[in-house]
Amino acid sequence: MKKSNLLLTILLTFSVVIIKAQSPLNQFDSIKTYFPTIDQICKDFAQKQHLPSLVYGLVVDGKLIHSGNTGIINTTTKTVANNTSVYRIASMTKSFAAMAILQLRDANKLRLDDPVYLYIPELKGQKFSIDSPEITVRHLLSHAAGFPEDNPWGDRQLAISDETMLKMFKKGISFSNTPGTAYEYSNMGFAMLGYIIKKISGQTYQTYINDNILKPLEMVNTYWDYTKVPQNQLVKGYRYLDENWVEQPMLGDGAYGAMGGMLTTLDDFAKYTAFHLSDAVSDAKESPVLKRSSLREMHQPWNIIAFNPENKNANGKLMPFVAAYGYGLRWMQNANKIVEIGHSGGLPGFGSNWKILPQYGIGIIAFSNRTYAPVSGLDGQILDTLIALAHLKPKPLAVSAILKQRQSALVSLLPAWKNAEISGIFAENFFLDYFPNSLKKEAEGIFNKVGKILKINEIVPENNLRGAFVMEGEKGNIEVSFTLSPENPALIQEYEIKEVSKRY
């Protein structure tokens, strides 16, 4: 998070004072007090879940501001886990493949609505039914291709060759749904994306991602082939069976690796997390990795997964959410309209997760070396706890110049609405839908109830053309909201005024 919420009093051109939201303070100032709390949560979780090791880190303001570890990465050597320990992150790999596809799309080398058979001819003519649409690249990115959920079968395909994979495709694929009509998680779909990257770029997906994502982000300790990892850094994976940790064979690097083959460190993945949090920045300089517009596209909910009305947060409060899949990323929005983006990862011997809250500018990462360790819940608990204890607030949206201008002009008309029809700030529909005498009567009635206006708060934007502000009076408060039209310059097309609680 770039900064936390405070108010700074300023004078505008109105006859009253307007309170303007100050740029928020660095979230580190409020979060750092609770680092010991995070550490204890993680320590307790690792013990309860019988994790050989756990590493975790908190990313704020584009930096890894806190990290911790517990346990060992190798039961034979007793090597202690740390930020440079190399964990297999399994399906957290998928967003790298998705990012590579968007890079190729941005370079006009493919279209997301291209049928997949253009790049994998073995799939031509394969459909769920005679009237089904062709599978597209977009379907693969969002788990909408109609393939069956393939965990843990997909795990065991990780090391197969391209030839073996293409032979399997040619033999025939079994569909569970009509493409484009449902969500079903598919490792095979992302293996196809890996092959498409190779077919278009002329490089293996590993080399392409290394050159175009990992190197620009300076992720220098990230690997595909576990045999290339320094032995003192390589994390061994385990199952917990009969109260013992049983080492699992390391899976090779092959055609299915685009769905889950990456190995990386906490330090390296923090750089990737920080890059995803940069989607809110709007300066002129673009990243060489991916355009911000394409990064935001990855973060959008493209395929609905589920709605959970019974969910509870870490504090036990009922918190329903809706979940969807973007491009290689999971998306969730809860009842408080907090958006969470990220992905989990699980393979024999490993469990991992990362989440970002773009509205807060904060991210959390956790890696473990126990099969399918449920660290997604841990990350959610940490974020819920920090929001509650540190009283974190979403980053305020910037107020557009036109919203400020229309607010100023509207305030000058209240409550009498004198000469409103010739003010030039209202769209052509306004006085066909709202009537001057009624507007005046309504506003004067509310102003009389709240008494003298003491100050006017800055408008809180919903977007560039819609917002609301509060006018604080001696006996009560008034909320005014309005929406601007799509013409240029934008004019007020919709308006509402009402009395609100004094503790607004």
ABEGO torsion letter per residue (X at the ends): XABBBBBBBBBBABABBBBBBBBBBBAAAAAAAAAAAAAAAAAAAAAAAGBABBBBBBBBGGBBABBBBBEBABAAAGBBBBAABBBBAEAAAAAAAAAAAAAAAAAGABBAABBAAAABAAABGBBABAABBBBBAAAAAAGAAGBBBAOAAAAAAAABBAAAAAAAAAAEBBBABBBGABBBBBAAAAAAAAAAAAAAAGBBAAAAAAAAAAAAAGBAABBABAAABBAAABBBBBBBBGGBBBBBBBBBBBAAAAAAABBBBAAAAAAAAAAAAAAABABABBBAABBAAAAAAAABBABBABBBAABBBAAGBBBBBBBBBBBGBBBBBBAAGBBBBEBBBBBBGBBBBBBBBAAAGBBBBBBBABBGBBAAAAAAAAAAAAAAAAGBBBBBBBBBAAAAAAAAAAAAAOAAGBGAAAAGABBAAAAAABBAAAAAAAAAAAAAAAEBBABBBBBBBABAABBBBBBBBAAEBBBBBBBBBABOBBBBABBBBBBBBAAX
